[in-house]
Amino acid sequence: MKTLELYKTGDAHKAFRIAEKDIPRPEAHEVLIKVHYSGINFADILARRGLYPDAPANPSVIGYDVMGTIEEVGSDVTEVQAGDKVTALTRFGGYAEYVCTMADGVAKIPDSIDEAESTAYATQACTALFCAEYKTRLRKDYNVLIHAAAGGVGSILVQLAKHHGCTIYGTASQSKLAYLEELGVHHPIGYRNKSFYEETIKIAGVRKIHAAFDSIGGNVFKQSMKLLAPCGDMITYGAASQLSGSNKIRALTAALGFGFFSPIQLLMGSRSIIAVNMLRVADNQPGLFKEVLDEVINYAEKGIIKAKVSKIFAAEDIADAHAFVESRKSIGKVVLKW
């Protein structure tokens, strides 16, 4: 089978090569999937840049989610069978024509859900749903701040907040604000032209945000904390800010940018900082991950959420796909087609 092998870190056009490998065989709790589409996540960009600690050592095959057809199931697998169309969390290995993954990370997709679109559900939509309904609980009339609201996770968070009757503040680059309005964001904020902190205070008032969702980190996280209302939740699920600056200083700058918080500060305001890493959920509570994934598919079938595919690249154009995501021009999901 063909794989897109990451053999060194750095520029996307120099980091990947096509490599032939044997088709894997599933273990007892796994399924083998013939891949139709491989999804790209921002974590892939970090892995390629050498900034993702969980990534396997190079040469490696990264990739967190796929859509495809089950070819074979392990001896302990009963909920799916060969021939089923599925979306799946792959825990690396997704940039390949075939991949094995745990059965708890797989969900059948009905014909009503677009195949390429479904690649967004196993990682990005699961992250959004887990953040919005498991780690916090969105309620009617909440003020909700969503950073990178036009991205894969952010756009699903917007739809979930809308479903729960929240007032939504969403940040994005200026070119994506019209898309945020289409999604239902009440207050789109162009973060490059305005201070989201000042704009949010101007509209909502001081400490009026009930839930803030952040994949940027650094100073964005720190400023968002200042907007939290009493009993508010700060949910962090990424640190894209570490891509800024030189290799030597970016990690330190991103870490310091978060600021320092005493439990007493949080206690006095009954505020919470919540961190989410869906790979850890899948690794340590696979049954919980399966519950979240099944609910995502249920929401998609009902039309509560719908992923947007920004662009589909041929698998061999992996470098162009990475460069597109890294340029921050994409909206929603970027997909590779085999």
C-alpha positions as CSV (number, residue, x, y, z in Angstrom):
1,M,0.0,0.0,0.0
2,K,1.0,3.6,-0.5
3,T,1.7,5.9,2.5
4,L,2.6,9.5,2.8
5,E,5.7,9.2,5.0
6,L,6.9,12.1,7.1
7,Y,10.7,11.6,7.0
8,K,11.9,15.0,8.3
9,T,10.6,18.1,9.9
10,G,10.3,21.5,8.3
11,D,8.9,22.8,5.0
12,A,5.9,20.8,3.8
13,H,7.4,20.4,0.3
14,K,10.5,18.8,1.7
15,A,9.1,16.8,4.6
16,F,7.0,14.1,2.9
17,R,7.7,11.2,0.5
18,I,5.5,8.4,-0.9
19,A,6.5,5.0,0.6
20,E,5.3,1.5,0.1
21,K,4.4,-0.6,3.1
22,D,2.6,-3.9,3.8
23,I,-1.1,-3.7,4.5
24,P,-1.5,-4.1,8.2
25,R,-3.7,-6.8,9.9
26,P,-6.1,-5.8,12.6
27,E,-5.7,-7.0,16.2
28,A,-8.6,-8.5,18.1
29,H,-10.1,-5.1,19.0
30,E,-9.3,-3.3,15.8
31,V,-10.6,-2.9,12.2
32,L,-8.8,-2.5,8.9
33,I,-10.0,0.4,6.8
34,K,-9.5,0.9,3.1
35,V,-9.1,4.7,3.1
36,H,-11.1,6.9,0.7
37,Y,-10.2,10.2,2.4
38,S,-7.6,11.3,5.0
39,G,-8.3,14.4,7.0
40,I,-5.8,17.0,7.9
41,N,-5.8,18.5,11.4
42,F,-3.7,21.4,12.8
43,A,-1.9,18.8,15.0
44,D,-0.5,17.4,11.8
45,I,1.1,20.7,11.0
46,L,2.6,20.8,14.5
47,A,3.9,17.2,14.0
48,R,5.5,18.1,10.7
49,R,7.1,21.1,12.3
50,G,8.5,19.0,15.2
51,L,6.3,20.6,17.7
52,Y,3.9,17.8,18.7
53,P,5.3,15.7,21.5
54,D,2.9,12.8,20.9
55,A,3.9,12.3,17.3
56,P,6.0,9.2,16.5
57,A,9.6,9.5,15.6
58,N,10.4,10.0,11.9
59,P,10.1,8.4,9.5
60,S,6.5,8.0,10.4
61,V,3.0,8.1,9.0
62,I,0.9,10.7,10.8
63,G,-2.8,11.5,10.4
64,Y,-5.6,11.4,12.9
65,D,-8.8,10.7,11.0
66,V,-10.1,8.9,7.9
67,M,-13.2,8.0,6.0
68,G,-13.3,4.6,4.2
69,T,-14.7,1.1,4.0
70,I,-14.0,-1.6,6.5
71,E,-11.9,-4.4,4.9
72,E,-11.5,-6.7,7.9
73,V,-12.5,-6.8,11.6
74,G,-10.7,-8.3,14.6
75,S,-12.0,-11.3,16.4
76,D,-13.5,-9.2,19.2
77,V,-15.3,-6.6,17.0
78,T,-19.1,-7.0,16.7
79,E,-20.6,-3.5,16.0
80,V,-19.2,-3.1,12.5
81,Q,-18.4,-5.5,9.7
82,A,-16.5,-5.7,6.4
83,G,-18.2,-3.4,3.8
84,D,-19.4,-0.8,6.3
85,K,-18.7,2.9,5.4
86,V,-17.1,4.5,8.4
87,T,-15.4,7.6,9.8
88,A,-12.6,6.9,12.2
89,L,-10.0,8.3,14.6
90,T,-6.8,6.7,13.6
91,R,-4.3,7.8,16.3
92,F,-1.6,8.3,13.6
93,G,-1.3,6.2,10.4
94,G,-4.1,8.0,8.7
95,Y,-2.0,9.2,5.7
96,A,-2.2,5.8,4.0
97,E,-4.3,3.7,1.7
98,Y,-5.1,1.3,4.5
99,V,-5.0,1.8,8.3
100,C,-5.9,-0.2,11.4
101,T,-7.5,1.5,14.3
102,M,-9.5,0.6,17.5
103,A,-13.1,-0.3,16.9
104,D,-14.2,2.2,19.6
105,G,-12.8,5.0,17.4
106,V,-15.1,4.0,14.4
107,A,-18.6,5.0,13.5
108,K,-20.8,3.9,10.6
109,I,-21.9,6.8,8.4
110,P,-25.2,6.9,6.6
111,D,-25.6,7.7,2.9
112,S,-27.1,11.1,4.0
113,I,-23.6,12.3,5.2
114,D,-21.0,13.3,2.6
115,E,-18.0,11.1,2.6
116,A,-15.3,13.8,2.6
117,E,-17.3,15.8,5.1
118,S,-17.4,12.9,7.5
119,T,-13.6,13.0,8.0
120,A,-14.2,16.1,10.2
121,Y,-16.4,14.2,12.7
122,A,-13.9,11.8,14.3
123,T,-11.5,14.4,15.5
124,Q,-12.7,17.9,15.1
125,A,-16.4,17.5,15.8
126,C,-15.7,15.1,18.7
127,T,-13.4,17.7,20.2
128,A,-16.1,20.4,19.8
129,L,-18.9,18.2,21.3
130,F,-16.7,17.0,24.2
131,C,-15.7,20.6,25.0
132,A,-19.3,22.0,24.7
133,E,-21.4,19.3,26.3
134,Y,-19.1,17.1,28.4
135,K,-16.4,19.4,29.9
136,T,-18.8,22.4,30.2
137,R,-22.5,22.6,29.5
138,L,-23.7,25.4,27.3
139,R,-27.1,26.9,28.3
140,K,-29.6,29.2,26.7
141,D,-28.6,32.9,26.7
142,Y,-24.9,32.1,27.6
143,N,-22.4,34.5,26.1
144,V,-19.9,32.2,24.3
145,L,-16.5,33.3,22.9
146,I,-15.0,31.0,20.2
147,H,-11.6,31.6,18.8
148,A,-10.7,30.4,15.3
149,A,-14.4,30.1,14.8
150,A,-14.1,29.4,11.1
151,G,-11.8,26.4,11.7
152,G,-12.7,22.7,11.9
153,V,-13.4,22.6,15.6
154,G,-14.5,26.3,15.9
155,S,-17.1,26.0,13.2
156,I,-18.7,23.0,14.9
157,L,-18.5,24.8,18.3
158,V,-20.5,27.7,16.7
159,Q,-23.2,25.3,15.5
160,L,-23.4,23.7,18.9
161,A,-23.6,27.0,20.7
162,K,-26.4,28.1,18.2
163,H,-28.2,24.9,19.0
164,H,-28.2,25.6,22.7
165,G,-29.4,29.2,22.2
166,C,-26.2,31.0,23.1
167,T,-25.1,34.5,22.1
168,I,-21.9,33.8,20.1
169,Y,-18.7,35.9,19.8
170,G,-16.4,34.5,17.2
171,T,-12.9,35.5,16.1
172,A,-11.4,34.9,12.7
173,S,-9.4,36.7,10.0
174,Q,-11.2,39.5,8.2
175,S,-11.8,37.4,5.1
176,K,-13.7,34.8,7.1
177,L,-16.1,37.1,8.9
178,A,-18.8,36.7,6.3
179,Y,-18.7,32.9,6.8
180,L,-19.1,33.4,10.5
181,E,-22.2,35.4,9.9
182,E,-23.5,32.6,7.7
183,L,-22.9,30.1,10.5
184,G,-24.8,32.2,13.0
185,V,-22.2,34.1,14.9
186,H,-23.8,37.1,16.4
187,H,-20.6,39.1,16.9
188,P,-17.9,38.2,14.3
189,I,-14.6,39.8,15.3
190,G,-11.6,40.2,13.0
191,Y,-8.7,39.6,15.3
192,R,-6.1,41.1,13.0
193,N,-7.8,44.5,12.7
194,K,-9.3,44.8,16.2
195,S,-8.6,43.6,19.7
196,F,-11.1,40.8,20.4
197,Y,-10.7,41.7,24.1
198,E,-11.7,45.3,23.7
199,E,-14.5,44.5,21.1
200,T,-16.0,41.9,23.4
201,I,-16.1,44.2,26.4
202,K,-17.5,47.0,24.2
203,I,-20.4,44.7,23.2
204,A,-21.0,42.4,26.2
205,G,-19.4,44.3,29.1
206,V,-16.7,43.4,31.6
207,R,-16.5,39.7,32.7
208,K,-19.6,38.7,30.8
209,I,-18.4,35.6,28.9
210,H,-19.8,32.3,30.3
211,A,-17.7,30.0,28.2
212,A,-14.6,30.7,26.1
213,F,-13.1,28.1,23.7
214,D,-9.5,28.6,22.7
215,S,-7.2,26.7,20.3
216,I,-4.7,29.6,20.0
217,G,-3.1,29.8,23.5
218,G,-0.6,32.3,24.6
219,N,-1.8,35.8,25.1
220,V,-5.2,35.0,23.5
221,F,-5.8,32.6,26.4
222,K,-4.8,35.1,29.0
223,Q,-7.0,37.9,27.5
224,S,-9.9,35.5,27.3
225,M,-9.5,34.6,31.0
226,K,-10.1,38.2,31.8
227,L,-13.4,38.2,30.0
228,L,-14.8,35.2,32.0
229,A,-18.0,35.9,34.1
230,P,-18.2,34.5,37.6
231,C,-18.8,30.7,37.3
232,G,-17.4,30.9,33.7
233,D,-15.4,28.2,32.0
234,M,-12.2,28.5,30.0
235,I,-11.8,25.5,27.7
236,T,-8.4,25.2,25.9
237,Y,-7.8,22.5,23.3
238,G,-4.7,23.8,21.4
239,A,-1.8,26.1,21.2
240,A,-1.5,27.3,17.6
241,S,0.4,30.4,18.8
242,Q,3.6,28.3,19.1
243,L,3.9,28.4,15.4
244,S,4.8,32.1,15.7
245,G,8.4,33.2,16.1
246,S,11.7,31.3,15.7
247,N,12.2,27.6,16.5
248,K,14.3,28.5,19.6
249,I,11.8,30.9,21.3
250,R,8.3,29.9,20.1
251,A,7.7,27.2,22.8
252,L,8.9,29.5,25.6
253,T,6.9,32.5,24.2
254,A,3.7,30.5,23.9
255,A,4.1,29.1,27.4
256,L,4.8,32.4,29.0
257,G,1.9,34.0,27.1
258,F,-0.6,31.9,28.9
259,G,0.1,33.7,32.1
260,F,0.0,32.2,35.7
261,F,-3.1,31.5,37.6
262,S,-3.5,30.7,41.3
263,P,-6.3,28.3,42.4
264,I,-7.4,31.1,44.8
265,Q,-8.1,33.4,41.8
266,L,-10.3,30.7,40.2
267,L,-11.9,29.8,43.5
268,M,-13.0,33.4,44.4
269,G,-14.8,33.7,41.0
270,S,-15.9,30.1,40.8
271,R,-14.2,30.0,37.4
272,S,-12.6,27.0,35.7
273,I,-9.8,26.2,33.3
274,I,-10.5,23.0,31.4
275,A,-8.0,21.4,29.0
276,V,-9.0,18.9,26.4
277,N,-6.9,16.4,24.4
278,M,-9.1,13.9,22.5
279,L,-6.2,11.5,22.0
280,R,-6.0,11.2,25.7
281,V,-9.7,10.5,26.0
282,A,-9.5,7.9,23.2
283,D,-6.4,6.3,24.8
284,N,-7.7,6.2,28.4
285,Q,-11.5,6.1,28.1
286,P,-12.2,4.6,24.7
287,G,-15.8,3.8,25.6
288,L,-16.3,7.5,26.4
289,F,-14.8,8.5,23.1
290,K,-17.1,6.1,21.3
291,E,-20.1,7.7,23.1
292,V,-19.0,11.1,21.9
293,L,-18.4,9.9,18.3
294,D,-21.8,8.3,18.1
295,E,-23.5,11.4,19.4
296,V,-21.6,13.5,16.7
297,I,-23.0,11.2,14.0
298,N,-26.4,11.5,15.5
299,Y,-26.1,15.4,15.5
300,A,-24.9,15.3,11.9
301,E,-27.9,13.1,10.8
302,K,-30.3,15.5,12.5
303,G,-28.7,18.5,10.8
304,I,-27.6,20.1,14.1
305,I,-24.0,20.1,12.9
306,K,-22.6,20.0,9.4
307,A,-18.9,20.1,8.6
308,K,-17.6,22.3,5.8
309,V,-14.9,20.9,3.5
310,S,-12.7,23.8,2.4
311,K,-10.7,21.9,-0.2
312,I,-10.0,18.4,-1.3
313,F,-6.4,17.6,-2.5
314,A,-5.2,14.5,-4.2
315,A,-3.2,12.4,-1.7
316,E,0.1,12.9,-3.6
317,D,-0.4,16.7,-3.1
318,I,0.0,16.4,0.6
319,A,2.6,19.2,0.7
320,D,0.2,21.7,-1.0
321,A,-2.6,20.6,1.4
322,H,-0.3,21.2,4.5
323,A,0.8,24.6,3.1
324,F,-2.9,25.6,2.6
325,V,-3.8,24.7,6.2
326,E,-0.7,26.5,7.5
327,S,-1.5,29.6,5.5
328,R,-4.7,30.0,7.7
329,K,-6.7,30.5,4.5
330,S,-8.8,27.3,5.0
331,I,-12.3,27.2,6.4
332,G,-13.5,24.0,8.1
333,K,-11.8,20.8,7.0
334,V,-9.1,20.1,4.5
335,V,-9.1,16.6,3.0
336,L,-6.8,14.2,1.0
337,K,-8.5,11.9,-1.5
338,W,-7.0,8.5,-2.3
